[in-house]
Amino acid sequence: MASVPGPDYRSIINSPQFTFLIGPGHSKVTIQSGLAKHVSPRLDGLMNNGHTRESRHRIAVLEDEDVETFTGFCEFAYTGDYTVPPRIFMYRRQHHRPLPLQKHHGQKIHAPFGTTKMIFQRKSPPQSSLMHLW
């Protein structure tokens, strides 16, 4: 069985920079434009096809993403691995019992009234609207 060649890091490092504005606050994250080629042909097309406004101006807005998720994607694209971020649980103030999160519209969390956030270690990778780009 032939092995699949890994990414050509020289071409990634020498590729032009591409900027993403992440989340509703448009946090700026800049990566090498050659990074997505080996992990996401669709994202690579957005960044490098030369036909879209994003590829011509080397900038794209991803308002539905959060910086933590996108950073994990970039870490995976650069290294083949990623750090699992903390998981957020909601607790009822009155009874201190775990309350399941209601997730809708990607990573947006709709917390029930009268709750507080507590952070614990996540046991599975985050779901993201970036998944459709893989």
ABEGO torsion letter per residue (X at the ends): XBBBBBBBAAAAAABBBBBBBBEAAGBBBBBBAAAAAAABAAAAAAAAAGABAAAAAGBBBBAABBAAAAAAAAAAAAAGBBBBBBBBBBBBAAAGBBBBBBBBGEABBBBBBGBBBBBBBBABBBBBAAAAAX
